[in-house]
Amino acid sequence: MNEINYEKIQSLTKELIHISSINGKAQQEKNIASFIYDFFKNIPYFTQHNKHLLKVSTTNDEIERQSIIALYKKENIKDTIILMGHLDTVDIEDYGNIKEYATDPDKLPQKLQENFELDQEIIEDIKSDKYLFARGSLDMKAGLANQMLVFKYFIEHPDELNVNLLFLAECDEEDNSHGIISSLRVLSALKDEEDLNYISAINADFTTPQNKDDQNHYIYLGTVGKILPCFMCFGKEAHAGSPFQALDPNYLISLINKNMSYNAEFCDYANKECSVPPISLRQSDTKDKYTVQTALSAYTCFNYMLHSTKPDEVMEKCLKVAESSFEEAISNISSQYEQYCQKANIAYHKLNWQTRVYSFEQWYQNILNKKDIRQLINDYAREILKEKIDLRIFCVRLIQKIREFDDNREPCIIVFFGSMFYANIEIKGENSKERKLIDSINEIVKKSSDKSLKVRYFYPYISDMSFLNTNLNEEEITKLLNNSPMYPYNYDYPYEDIKNISMPVVNIGTHGKDGHMLSERLEKDYCFKTLPELLYLCIKELGK
């Protein structure tokens, strides 16, 4: 194990950082995939077993990019551990005029001090030389470097390994997860063709302190899930000079945002851990230019984190929010109109707005019951797909089109899911694989030289681990997809592949500060000394 030393991991980490791999820049993601592929290609095992080293192209993707899969298979062994991590990063625009140094960890600290007013904590961390600054350093090229070198070590020391190892580096983790989704079919096929039993997946994504005083390092059993509930509001238009003739969809949306964002009632609590509350990720009306007519429609999308709650439960909660917000809007507008009439000395007549709230599935089916517009909507969906628009905007555009065929033109709110579903994975010890993983993690915490290690449940950031297990049955998946307007046009949930490879997951990853920020940095001692030890111990324990 001493062969995987500090300098070797730091060197490979820097090599990976230097290869810019911004999500969505196809050639960059392909460049780093080729580097990782060549790293394994030069290992003698893969010269002899080249079918076990694969570039996996993404499917149904707007751009061409690849993930890398490397399988080291021992004779007469079925149990297999997956080591996984993503090769892409977020953009570097936040670095402003020093973007060229964003992937140069040797020069970046000085450039940051010369060009930005930095918090004192960042300045102190630069001076301490305990941190490595760069885009992708923490999230998560040090994690990849560790897994690549640990994987290589076990190939070169097969007597120390009692399981098969499969390395997976996914592209497009930072956006729509095309990498992992496209790789699932390969993982599923390898399981059947090579007679593999996937016993666990070890992710190496980044971790951070819980607060400024937190000195602990964390291992996470399981992962948080995510769903994107969206609200599409259709109002009643009017001239801005006659506001009480209108029901402004922007007003409806603002009340939904008030009632959803930061609302701790929607925190998901499980295993003595609590998810963060929802927050709006996008809010807009659908006007394409300024006019003095009130908007016809508006929408908002919410980040909603899951620990144990299922999509149909989220839908029910969001329908209630839509109903209460609609009622609040009617009450507020009616009250203000009455006050206005008194001040203007004009007759008051009760406003007759009615609360109308539907799930997308219910609303669309109501329209289909009156007129079969499926083919027309299908043709329209395929047409706008050619524009390569954002998944959320695709949903909005599709709902707007369907609205044209709605006989009832009264204001309403449609609740739908506007992005892909990331499953929450809760490790409860309910089967032998989960119990084995829990026991192994508890054992490595005892054996580790790092006495600040803490085990928590639910990795708190969205990751591709969510696609390696699911807590939903087929009926629940069908309900989820029926409330996702982008299905089946540019989204499907690979349920059968996930079910076939299903395994418990753990995150043993990098540690540092400020992921996705210009001050992104990793803690060098932990990432280059402790992390390889933890990965090594975990593989050994799981293989017993």
Secondary structure in CASP SS format (residue, H / E / C, confidence):
PFRMAT SS
TARGET T0000
AUTHOR 0000-0000-0000
METHOD secondary structure of the structure
MODEL  1
M C 1.00
N C 1.00
E C 1.00
I C 1.00
N C 1.00
Y H 1.00
E H 1.00
K H 1.00
I H 1.00
Q H 1.00
S H 1.00
L H 1.00
T H 1.00
K H 1.00
E H 1.00
L H 1.00
I H 1.00
H H 1.00
I C 1.00
S C 1.00
S C 1.00
I E 1.00
N C 1.00
G C 1.00
K C 1.00
A H 1.00
Q H 1.00
Q H 1.00
E H 1.00
K H 1.00
N H 1.00
I H 1.00
A H 1.00
S H 1.00
F H 1.00
I H 1.00
Y H 1.00
D H 1.00
F H 1.00
F H 1.00
K H 1.00
N C 1.00
I C 1.00
P H 1.00
Y H 1.00
F H 1.00
T H 1.00
Q H 1.00
H C 1.00
N H 1.00
K H 1.00
H H 1.00
L E 1.00
L E 1.00
K E 1.00
V E 1.00
S E 1.00
T C 1.00
T C 1.00
N C 1.00
D C 1.00
E C 1.00
I C 1.00
E C 1.00
R C 1.00
Q E 1.00
S E 1.00
I E 1.00
I E 1.00
A E 1.00
L E 1.00
Y E 1.00
K C 1.00
K C 1.00
E C 1.00
N C 1.00
I C 1.00
K C 1.00
D E 1.00
T E 1.00
I E 1.00
I E 1.00
L E 1.00
M E 1.00
G E 1.00
H E 1.00
L C 1.00
D C 1.00
T E 1.00
V C 1.00
D C 1.00
I C 1.00
E H 1.00
D H 1.00
Y H 1.00
G H 1.00
N H 1.00
I H 1.00
K H 1.00
E H 1.00
Y H 1.00
A C 1.00
T C 1.00
D C 1.00
P C 1.00
D C 1.00
K C 1.00
L H 1.00
P H 1.00
Q H 1.00
K H 1.00
L H 1.00
Q H 1.00
E H 1.00
N H 1.00
F C 1.00
E C 1.00
L C 1.00
D C 1.00
Q H 1.00
E H 1.00
I H 1.00
I H 1.00
E H 1.00
D H 1.00
I H 1.00
K H 1.00
S H 1.00
D C 1.00
K C 1.00
Y E 1.00
L E 1.00
F E 1.00
A C 1.00
R C 1.00
G C 1.00
S H 1.00
L H 1.00
D H 1.00
M H 1.00
K H 1.00
A H 1.00
G H 1.00
L H 1.00
A H 1.00
N H 1.00
Q H 1.00
M H 1.00
L H 1.00
V H 1.00
F H 1.00
K H 1.00
Y H 1.00
F H 1.00
I H 1.00
E H 1.00
H C 1.00
P H 1.00
D H 1.00
E H 1.00
L C 1.00
N C 1.00
V C 1.00
N E 1.00
L E 1.00
L E 1.00
F E 1.00
L E 1.00
A E 1.00
E E 1.00
C C 1.00
D C 1.00
E C 1.00
E C 1.00
D C 1.00
N C 1.00
S C 1.00
H H 1.00
G H 1.00
I H 1.00
I H 1.00
S H 1.00
S H 1.00
L H 1.00
R H 1.00
V H 1.00
L H 1.00
S H 1.00
A H 1.00
L H 1.00
K H 1.00
D H 1.00
E H 1.00
E C 1.00
D C 1.00
L C 1.00
N E 1.00
Y E 1.00
I E 1.00
S E 1.00
A E 1.00
I E 1.00
N E 1.00
A C 1.00
D C 1.00
F C 1.00
T E 1.00
T C 1.00
P C 1.00
Q C 1.00
N C 1.00
K C 1.00
D C 1.00
D C 1.00
Q C 1.00
N C 1.00
H E 1.00
Y E 1.00
I E 1.00
Y E 1.00
L E 1.00
G E 1.00
T E 1.00
V C 1.00
G E 1.00
K E 1.00
I E 1.00
L C 1.00
P E 1.00
C E 1.00
F E 1.00
M E 1.00
C E 1.00
F E 1.00
G C 1.00
K E 1.00
E C 1.00
A C 1.00
H E 1.00
A C 1.00
G C 1.00
S C 1.00
P H 1.00
F H 1.00
Q H 1.00
A C 1.00
L E 1.00
D C 1.00
P H 1.00
N H 1.00
Y H 1.00
L H 1.00
I H 1.00
S H 1.00
L H 1.00
I H 1.00
N H 1.00
K H 1.00
N H 1.00
M H 1.00
S C 1.00
Y C 1.00
N C 1.00
A H 1.00
E H 1.00
F H 1.00
C C 1.00
D C 1.00
Y E 1.00
A E 1.00
N C 1.00
K C 1.00
E E 1.00
C E 1.00
S C 1.00
V C 1.00
P C 1.00
P C 1.00
I E 1.00
S E 1.00
L E 1.00
R E 1.00
Q E 1.00
S E 1.00
D E 1.00
T C 1.00
K C 1.00
D C 1.00
K C 1.00
Y C 1.00
T C 1.00
V C 1.00
Q E 1.00
T C 1.00
A C 1.00
L C 1.00
S E 1.00
A E 1.00
Y E 1.00
T E 1.00
C E 1.00
F E 1.00
N E 1.00
Y E 1.00
M E 1.00
L E 1.00
H C 1.00
S C 1.00
T C 1.00
K C 1.00
P H 1.00
D H 1.00
E H 1.00
V H 1.00
M H 1.00
E H 1.00
K H 1.00
C H 1.00
L H 1.00
K H 1.00
V H 1.00
A H 1.00
E H 1.00
S H 1.00
S H 1.00
F H 1.00
E H 1.00
E H 1.00
A H 1.00
I H 1.00
S H 1.00
N H 1.00
I H 1.00
S H 1.00
S H 1.00
Q H 1.00
Y H 1.00
E H 1.00
Q H 1.00
Y H 1.00
C H 1.00
Q H 1.00
K H 1.00
A H 1.00
N C 1.00
I C 1.00
A C 1.00
Y C 1.00
H C 1.00
K C 1.00
L C 1.00
N C 1.00
W C 1.00
Q C 1.00
T C 1.00
R C 1.00
V E 1.00
Y E 1.00
S E 1.00
F H 1.00
E H 1.00
Q H 1.00
W H 1.00
Y H 1.00
Q H 1.00
N H 1.00
I H 1.00
L H 1.00
N H 1.00
K H 1.00
K C 1.00
D C 1.00
I C 1.00
R H 1.00
Q H 1.00
L H 1.00
I H 1.00
N H 1.00
D H 1.00
Y H 1.00
A H 1.00
R H 1.00
E H 1.00
I H 1.00
L H 1.00
K C 1.00
E C 1.00
K C 1.00
I C 1.00
D C 1.00
L H 1.00
R H 1.00
I H 1.00
F H 1.00
C H 1.00
V H 1.00
R H 1.00
L H 1.00
I H 1.00
Q H 1.00
K H 1.00
I H 1.00
R H 1.00
E C 1.00
F C 1.00
D C 1.00
D C 1.00
N C 1.00
R C 1.00
E C 1.00
P C 1.00
C E 1.00
I E 1.00
I E 1.00
V E 1.00
F E 1.00
F E 1.00
G C 1.00
S C 1.00
M C 1.00
F C 1.00
Y E 1.00
A C 1.00
N C 1.00
I E 1.00
E C 1.00
I C 1.00
K C 1.00
G C 1.00
E C 1.00
N C 1.00
S H 1.00
K H 1.00
E H 1.00
R H 1.00
K H 1.00
L H 1.00
I H 1.00
D H 1.00
S H 1.00
I H 1.00
N H 1.00
E H 1.00
I H 1.00
V H 1.00
K H 1.00
K H 1.00
S C 1.00
S C 1.00
D C 1.00
K C 1.00
S C 1.00
L E 1.00
K E 1.00
V E 1.00
R E 1.00
Y E 1.00
F E 1.00
Y E 1.00
P C 1.00
Y C 1.00
I C 1.00
S C 1.00
D H 1.00
M H 1.00
S H 1.00
F H 1.00
L H 1.00
N C 1.00
T C 1.00
N C 1.00
L C 1.00
N C 1.00
E H 1.00
E H 1.00
E H 1.00
I H 1.00
T H 1.00
K H 1.00
L H 1.00
L H 1.00
N H 1.00
N C 1.00
S C 1.00
P C 1.00
M C 1.00
Y C 1.00
P C 1.00
Y C 1.00
N C 1.00
Y C 1.00
D C 1.00
Y C 1.00
P C 1.00
Y H 1.00
E H 1.00
D H 1.00
I H 1.00
K H 1.00
N H 1.00
I H 1.00
S C 1.00
M C 1.00
P C 1.00
V E 1.00
V E 1.00
N E 1.00
I C 1.00
G C 1.00
T C 1.00
H E 1.00
G E 1.00
K E 1.00
D C 1.00
G C 1.00
H C 1.00
M C 1.00
L C 1.00
S C 1.00
E C 1.00
R E 1.00
L E 1.00
E E 1.00
K H 1.00
D H 1.00
Y H 1.00
C H 1.00
F H 1.00
K H 1.00
T H 1.00
L H 1.00
P H 1.00
E H 1.00
L H 1.00
L H 1.00
Y H 1.00
L H 1.00
C H 1.00
I H 1.00
K H 1.00
E H 1.00
L H 1.00
G C 1.00
K C 1.00
END
